[in-house]
Amino acid sequence: MIHSSAGFNCVYKTAGGFEEKYKGEAGIALGLDLSWTKENTIAYTVMGVAEGTKLQPGELVGTYTGGTASAAFGLGAGAKVLVGGGKSNVVLSPLALEKSKGFGASAGIGYLTLVKE
C-alpha cells in the first residue's frame, strides 16, 4: 500500500462562460501507485447540484474521495469516481476521464482537495 500525491491548478468553466480558478492536491490515500507520468490531464463534470441552483463562487472548495484506477504505457487512460466536497456536497462526475503520458499503473482510494486560488 502506497500513498501518493501531486499538486495541480485547475479552472472550473460553465457553459455560460463563467470561470473560477482553483488549486489543490490529488492522489491515492490507500492503494498502489507504481506510475511515473510526465503529463496528466483530468476532466470532471460537476454534478449533484439541486435543479435551479447555481454554484456560488468557491463552492467547489473541499475534499472529494472515491475509487481511482489508471494505466499508462507511453500514452495512458484512467477513471475516477469521487464524491464529497464542501458545504454544498457537490458531486464530481461519476466517471472522470484522465489522459496521461508516462509508464505504470495505479489503483485505490483516491482523493482530490480543492482550494480557491
N, C-alpha and C positions, 0 to 999 in steps of 0.2 A: 504494500500500500504506500502510495506516494502522494504528497501534497504538492501542487504546482500552482503558480500564479503569474500573471503578466498584467502590466498596466496598459491602458488604452485611452484614446479620445474618441468621442462619437458625437453624432448630430441626430437629433430627433426632428424629422420633417413630416409635416402634414400635407394632405392633398391640396389644402388651401394656401400653401406657401409659407406657413409659419415654421421657423427653425429655432431650436434650442440646443445649446452645446452642453455636453456632459463629459466627465472623465471618470475613470474608475479602475477597478481591478476585476479580472476574471480568472478562473482556474478550476482545478479539481480539488475539492476538500477531502475526498476519500475515494481512492481508486488507484488507477495505474496510468502513468503518463510516461511513455517511452518515445517521445517525439521531439524532433528539432524542426522548427518551422522558421523560415526566413520571412514569410509574409503570411498574414492571416486576415481574412475579411469575413465578418459575420453580419448577417442582416436579420433583424427581428421585425415582426409586425406587432404593434401594441394592441392588445385586446383586453376585454374584461371591464370596459368602462360602461356604465349604465346608459341605455339608449337616451339620446337627447342631452347627455352630459359631455361637456368639453373638459379635457385635461387642463388644469391650471398650470402656470409656469412652475417648474420644479417638482411636479408631482411624480415624475419617474424616479426621483431620489429614493434609494433604498437598496435592499439586498434581495436578490432572486436566487432560488435554488431549485435543483432538479437533476434529471438524468442527462448525461452527455456522452457522446462517442464520436471519434473521428479517426481517420487513417489517411496517411499521405506517403506516396512513393513517387517523388517528383511533384506531381500535382495531386491534391487530395480533396476530400469532402468530409463533411460531418453533419451531425444533427444535435440539437439541444431542446429540452423541454423544461422551461423554467417558469416558476410562479413565485409570487411574493410581492415585494416592493415596499413602498412607503405607506403613508396613511390611507391611501385610496385602494390598496391591494390590487394594483394594476397587474394584469397578466400579460406576459410576453408570449408571442405566438407559440402554439403547440409544437410547431416544428420550425426552428431557426435554421436557416441554411448557412453553411460555412464552406469557404473555399480556401485552400492553403497551398503553399509551396514549401516542400521540405520532405522529411522522412520520419516514419514511425507511426505509432498508434496510441490512442488514449481512450479511457472509458471510466466512468464512475459517477459520483455525486458532484455535479458542477455547481458553481456559483458565479454571480455577476453582481458587483456592487457599483452603484452609480451615485455620483455627487455632482451638483451643479457647478459648471466651470465659471 
